[in-house]
Amino acid sequence: MLKKGKHLIVGLLMTLSLASCGGAGSGGNSSGGKSVTSEKTFDGTAYYDSVESRVKFNSDNENNINETFAGGKMSDTYWSTLEGVWQNDSASYPHNGMMNHNLAYVQDGDNTLLSFKGRGVHNRESDTVYRNGYYLPEGACIISNKHLGPGRFEIDMAAMPREGGVSAMWTYCTTTGSEATSQNEIDIEIGGNTTETYMREWCTSWTKHTSKATENVDVSRICYLNDGKIHKYTFDWYTDYPGLNDRRVDWFIDGIYIASIKGEEVPEHEMPLWIGLWFPNWSSCASFEEDYMLVDGIRYTAFDDSQYYEGCRSNPGYTKQIPSKAGIKTIDISETEVNKVSNGDCDSLDVCLQDSSYFGWIEDNASAGELTLEDGEDGKCFNLVAGEEKGEYLVQTISNAYEGYKYNLSFDGKLLSGEAEAVVEIHYSTIKGKSLSKETIKINLDSTDWKTYEKALVVPETAGNLRIDLVVDKGTAQFDNVSLVYQGC
């Protein structure tokens, strides 16, 4: 029996201020469960700050976590790395789970972060797993060494910004070994499978596979979640919420309250804390080469003993190592600033089985010419030959490119004759997929020698996708070294 508290629920007081890269969303939410609270969301930080008016922290709890990566390392006391594969039953999008070689310490001046590398389906590094014609995406994961009870869970994180992967912090433990009867879990999940992916946070609570509640919250009034910035993600887990006589979880971004779930879907069992970047079977195709989730700090502070919980002693059936034994390398922050264009070196016309592209590039249906590989200045290059009536068009789309996002575009181009006509076009489409025709940008090729072209791009209002078109309208032209690097917002 849980002890019942007598405190009143604290009101939500403050008004939200809009973020510079957001501001488009409505702030509404949608529920997948029956036990979601009805409080108005996005009401500032007063509710976050007043937590100890509801329940006191136990600052002396031996399970508390304050991970700052001091000394450039992760604590062996707090964590183990975890290697394993789960939710891998999709024939179209198989993955290779979580692997230690995708973890790295990142030096950013005097500060150390922990990076979780996401390898998409276009990744063909020498150690990428290749199976049955597929290059398998991979992520990475860490897990707390202790089982944690009710309290405040926080992570300072820049989510991996590409569609198809999921950046997550969650608790999980099963007491029976079967999720049908015991799936104790609380989730923060960012990413997935739509143009709105990084406008929303999934806030989910489970007690078994058939007892689940979800808030899929539009948080774009606060920020877009792939803006490259470190945001503070929090959930507070209560087993006896004061004044409710019920279980409850509250979620926050940057200290701003966004959602709650209460009732029988909220766990009562202690659980390890998991943090990872992964490619589940319900997500869309990870059509990119690589990108990174970055973590700047992780904290857990236990609530006092007014919040009771049951034991959960299960041990995840995956390979675990303490961080000092896991071979985690150190890299510079510059290595996480990746080219968003897949197959940007233009050296392959092999076909990726998962998305039927030339590992990123797609020959447009309107093309009436010829596409081949030829020798360029440094290896191979794309050779586009226009048809008699129509040109030859090769395109690549970068999804989840929202208004105000800045990119540097660079490519090498060459006309094969003075009569040839070629251009690189930048098109934007709205979040709902409709074209923004007035925002087309054209960069004309003007040399029969190899030349580097550069352009600074700012994504216009209401956009959600950016598309690069390599176009030859007349004669023949060659393209190489196409690069699009995110510059912030």
Secondary structure, DSSP 8 states (H G I E B T S, - for coil): -------------------TT---------BSSS-B----S---SHHHHTGGGTS-B-TT-TT-EEE--GGGS--TTTEEEEEB--S---SSS----B-GGGEEEEEETTEEEEEEEEE-TT---TTS-EETTEE--BBEEEEESS-B-SEEEEEEEE---STT-EEEEEEEE-SSS-TTT--EEEEEEEE-SSTTGGGEEEEEEEEETTEEEEEEEE-TTT--TTSSS-EEEEEEEEEEETTTTEEEEEEEETTEEEEEEESTTS--B-B-EEEEEE--TTS----SSEEEEEEEEEEEEEB-TTS--B------SSEEE-GGGTT-EEEEGGGGS-BSSTTTT-------TTT-SBTTBEE-TT--SEEEEEEETTEEEEEEE--SSS-EEEEEEEES--TT-EEEEEEEEEESSTT-EEEEEEEEEETTS-B-GGG-EEEE---SS-EEEEEEEE--TTEEEEEEEEEEEESEEEEEEEEEEEEE-
